Amino acid sequence: MSSAQPPHNPDVVRCPKCGSNQVSASSRGFSAGKALIGRAIFGGKGYLAGFLGSKRVENYCKNCGNRWDPQIEYLKRKQGPQNPNSPVGCIAIVLFIIFLYYIFSQN
């Protein structure tokens, strides 16, 4: 009898921290902290600030307790891994310095 694992399914939601598929999703709901700050700043109906962001969905891993925004995680996966050794930033800085030198040497 073999203990072969099923193939990886990209449609299954997994925790980005531990890789578990024991994930639940829920809406954030009313925030008492935002309500108190809104009331202090805006007075009267400032407590309505407690509803800001209440329709956003948040995923929760039942294995490790990690919480994350699924939209942000989707964009990270879609973008792919970042290469910290990429020369694009250095090239942009060098070009910017050359541009500044060209502008200020026109005197």
N, C-alpha and C positions, 0 to 999 in steps of 0.2 A: 504494500500500500504506500503510495507516494504522498508527501505533504506539500504538493505544489500549491503555490498561492495563486489566486485569481489575478488576471492581468490588471494593471493599473488603469482605472477609469477616470479620465480627466473631469467628468461631470460630477463626481463625488466631492462634496465639500470637505476639505481637510484643514486641520489647524496648522497655521504657518509656523508655529513654534515647535510642536511635538509630532505633527503628522497624523494625529488621531482623526478618525472619522466620526467620533462621538461629539457632534456639534449641534447646538440649538441656535435658533435665530429668534430675536424678539425686537419689538420697538422700544425705544428708550423711554418714552413717556414724559410726564411732568417733572421738572427739576425745581425743587424747593430753593436751592441755592441761587439759581438764576432769578427766581421769583423775588427773593429778598433783595437781591442786588438791583433788580429792575424797579422795585418799589422804593428803594432808598434813592436811586438816581432820578427816576421820573415821577415819583409820587403816585397818587391816585390809582391808575390802572396799570402801573408798572409791573404788577404781579403777573401780567400776561406774558412777560418775558420768560416765565417758567415753561412755556410751551415751545420756545425756540428749539428747533432740532428734535422735537418729539416724534416726528414721523420717520426719522432715520432708523434704519435697521442696524442692529449690532449682533454679531455672531459671538457665541460663548462656547469654549471648549470644556466639555464635562470631564476631560481627563486631566488637564493641567490648569484650568481656570483662566486661560488667556482670553481676552476680549479684543475684538478687532472689527473695523468697518469693512464689510465685504466689497464695497465699491473700490476702496483704496487698494485692497489686496488684489482685486481683479486687474486694476491698472498696473500694479507692480509685476504681475505674472505676464501680462500682455506686452509690457515694455521689455521684459527679458532681464537677464543678469547685467549688472553694471560692471564695467571693467575699470578698476581703479588706476590701471596703468595706461589708460587712454591718453594720447598726447593732444587731444582736441582742445582742452582747456589751456595748455601751455602755448599752443600755436595761436589761439585767440588772443592771449595776453601779449605775446610777441608782436603780433600784427597791430594790436591797439597801441603799443609803445612806438612802433614805427610810424603809425598814423599821427600820433601826438608829436613826434619829433619832426615829421614833415610839416605839420601845421605851424609849429612854433619856430621853425628854422626859416620861414618865409619872410621874416622881418627885413 
